[in-house]
Each structure stands twice: as C-alpha cells, then as structure tokens.
Amino acid sequence: MPYPSLRVANELLSLHGDISPMKLQKLLYYTNGWWLALRGKPLLNENPQVWRYGPVFSILYSTFSRFGHDNIGQPVPAGPFGGEPPALEDNGDDVRAFLEWVWGEHGTKTAGQLSDETHAIGTPWRQIAEQHNFRVPRFTEIPPHLDHAYFSRLAEARGVNPVPLG
C-alpha cells in the first residue's frame, strides 16, 4: 500500500532536517523511483508531475511552498489546525532504512544538482518535456512505468536486478 507523500517527506525531515523544499521534492522523487525499481510498486500515493525545475509532488509543493527557498527544519502537520505531524507506519517495508540509503546516494547533493540530474537526457522528466516541446501542460504526471524503466536501468548498471512492476 503506497504511503502519503507528506508522511514520507516528514520522515526524511525527522531523520535529516534542514532540507530545502526543492531538495526534499527531488529526494522524494529518487526515493519513489528507486522503490519502484527495487520493489516493483510505488512507495508514494501520488505520481510526480512534470514541472519546470523537475519532478514535483503537488501535495508536497502545496504544503512546503510557504518556506520558499528556506530550509524546512522539522516535520510539519498534515492539516491547517496543527497537531502532531503524521507518523510513518512502517508496515514491515523498512522505509526508514530505504530513506537512509537514498540519503547516502543523493543527500549530499544540492537542490540545483538534483534538479539538473532530473533534467538529463533519458530521464522520465526529459522524455515527457521533449514530447511536449518543453511546453508541458499543467498537472502532467510522470507515469510509474516510465520511472520504473529509468530506475531499473540505473539498478542494472549497478549490477542489481530490478523487480518487475506489479
């Protein structure tokens, strides 16, 4: 069962804190993409959309846009009335360990570097942008099969067998 993107973002913030909204978006994109390739199913309950600066999860954008370019220091509540941020129920999926692995792979990069990587030739973002001559309609999603294929190629290049998308 996919997790709400805010819950996974909050877990990453609780583990590492002080992450800019753009970097958080890209880290969640990489987390979901690697999860697709290595587990064969989506981690998050929403697909990323094709935005100017790369893949964006719209719910996260709405939640974190108030921070602008400032870092987000801690998890945020799920609603406008505050309260405790929603906790991640790990359901035996070992999501926290996976987040740590993604952090080890991508966490030292800047938001700009991560954005540039998502724009590279061959990425799902780039494929869709090129199909639309870089005038992508709002709310255009990157379908899971494109992310799965891309991250599966990355996994194979590392000698890891991806899991078929199920």
C-alpha positions as CSV (number, residue, x, y, z in Angstrom):
1,M,0.0,0.0,0.0
2,P,1.5,3.3,-1.0
3,Y,2.3,5.9,1.7
4,P,1.1,9.5,1.7
5,S,3.9,11.6,0.3
6,L,3.8,14.0,3.3
7,R,4.4,11.1,5.7
8,V,7.5,10.0,3.8
9,A,8.7,13.6,3.5
10,N,8.2,14.2,7.2
11,E,10.1,11.0,8.0
12,L,13.0,12.3,5.9
13,L,12.8,15.6,7.7
14,S,12.8,13.9,11.1
15,L,15.9,11.9,10.0
16,H,17.9,14.7,8.5
17,G,16.1,18.1,9.0
18,D,17.1,21.4,7.4
19,I,16.2,20.4,3.8
20,S,15.0,23.0,1.2
21,P,11.6,22.3,-0.4
22,M,13.2,21.7,-3.8
23,K,15.7,19.3,-2.4
24,L,13.0,17.5,-0.5
25,Q,11.0,17.1,-3.7
26,K,13.9,15.6,-5.6
27,L,14.9,13.3,-2.7
28,L,11.3,12.0,-2.6
29,Y,11.3,11.6,-6.4
30,Y,14.5,9.5,-6.1
31,T,13.1,7.5,-3.2
32,N,9.9,6.7,-5.1
33,G,11.8,5.9,-8.3
34,W,14.3,3.6,-6.7
35,W,11.5,1.9,-4.7
36,L,9.6,1.2,-8.0
37,A,12.7,-0.4,-9.5
38,L,13.8,-2.4,-6.5
39,R,10.3,-3.3,-5.0
40,G,8.2,-3.3,-8.1
41,K,5.5,-1.0,-6.7
42,P,5.1,2.7,-5.9
43,L,6.1,4.0,-2.5
44,L,4.0,7.1,-2.7
45,N,0.3,7.6,-3.2
46,E,0.8,10.3,-5.9
47,N,2.7,10.4,-9.1
48,P,5.2,13.2,-9.6
49,Q,4.3,15.9,-12.1
50,V,6.5,17.5,-14.8
51,W,7.3,21.0,-13.6
52,R,9.9,23.5,-14.8
53,Y,12.5,22.5,-12.2
54,G,11.9,18.8,-12.5
55,P,9.6,16.3,-10.9
56,V,7.3,17.7,-8.3
57,F,4.7,16.1,-6.0
58,S,1.9,18.7,-5.9
59,I,0.7,17.9,-2.4
60,L,4.2,18.5,-1.1
61,Y,4.5,21.7,-3.1
62,S,1.3,23.0,-1.5
63,T,2.5,22.0,1.9
64,F,6.0,23.4,1.7
65,S,5.8,26.3,-0.6
66,R,5.5,28.7,2.3
67,F,9.1,28.0,3.1
68,G,10.2,29.5,-0.2
69,H,14.0,28.8,-0.6
70,D,14.4,28.5,3.2
71,N,15.2,25.1,4.7
72,I,12.4,23.1,6.4
73,G,13.8,22.4,9.9
74,Q,11.3,19.8,11.1
75,P,8.3,17.7,10.2
76,V,5.0,19.6,9.6
77,P,1.4,18.8,10.5
78,A,-0.8,17.4,7.8
79,G,-3.6,20.0,8.3
80,P,-4.2,23.6,8.9
81,F,-5.0,23.2,12.5
82,G,-1.6,21.9,13.6
83,G,-1.2,19.0,15.9
84,E,1.4,16.2,15.6
85,P,2.8,15.6,12.1
86,P,1.6,12.2,10.8
87,A,3.9,9.4,11.7
88,L,5.1,6.8,9.2
89,E,3.7,3.4,9.9
90,D,6.5,1.2,8.5
91,N,4.3,-2.0,8.0
92,G,7.4,-4.1,7.6
93,D,8.5,-2.3,4.4
94,D,11.7,-0.9,6.1
95,V,11.0,2.5,4.6
96,R,13.3,4.3,7.1
97,A,16.3,2.2,6.1
98,F,15.5,2.8,2.4
99,L,15.3,6.6,3.1
100,E,18.8,6.4,4.7
101,W,20.1,4.6,1.6
102,V,18.6,7.2,-0.7
103,W,20.1,9.9,1.5
104,G,23.5,8.2,1.3
105,E,23.2,8.2,-2.5
106,H,21.8,11.7,-3.1
107,G,21.6,13.6,0.2
108,T,25.0,15.4,-0.2
109,K,23.9,17.0,-3.5
110,T,22.4,20.4,-3.6
111,A,18.8,21.1,-4.8
112,G,20.2,22.5,-8.0
113,Q,22.3,19.4,-8.7
114,L,19.4,17.1,-8.1
115,S,17.2,19.2,-10.3
116,D,19.8,19.2,-13.1
117,E,20.0,15.4,-12.8
118,T,16.3,15.0,-13.2
119,H,16.5,17.1,-16.4
120,A,19.3,14.9,-18.0
121,I,18.7,13.3,-21.4
122,G,16.9,10.0,-20.9
123,T,15.2,10.8,-17.6
124,P,11.4,10.5,-17.5
125,W,11.0,14.2,-16.9
126,R,13.0,14.9,-20.0
127,Q,11.2,12.4,-22.1
128,I,7.8,14.0,-21.3
129,A,9.2,17.5,-21.7
130,E,10.6,16.7,-25.1
131,Q,7.3,15.1,-26.2
132,H,5.6,18.4,-25.5
133,N,8.4,20.6,-26.9
134,F,9.1,21.7,-23.4
135,R,5.6,23.2,-23.1
136,V,4.2,20.6,-20.8
137,P,0.5,21.1,-19.8
138,R,0.0,21.7,-16.0
139,F,-0.7,18.6,-13.9
140,T,1.0,16.2,-16.4
141,E,2.2,13.2,-14.4
142,I,5.2,11.0,-14.9
143,P,3.6,7.6,-15.1
144,P,5.1,4.9,-12.8
145,H,6.1,2.7,-15.8
146,L,8.5,5.5,-17.0
147,D,10.1,5.9,-13.6
148,H,10.3,2.1,-13.2
149,A,12.1,1.7,-16.6
150,Y,14.5,4.5,-15.9
151,F,15.5,3.5,-12.3
152,S,15.6,-0.2,-13.4
153,R,18.3,0.8,-16.0
154,L,20.2,2.5,-13.2
155,A,19.9,-0.5,-11.0
156,E,21.1,-2.9,-13.8
157,A,24.1,-0.6,-14.3
158,R,25.0,-1.2,-10.7
159,G,24.6,-5.0,-11.1
160,V,21.3,-5.1,-9.3
161,N,18.3,-6.9,-10.8
162,P,15.2,-4.7,-10.7
163,V,11.8,-6.2,-9.7
164,P,9.1,-6.1,-12.4
165,L,6.4,-3.5,-12.0
166,G,3.4,-5.2,-10.4
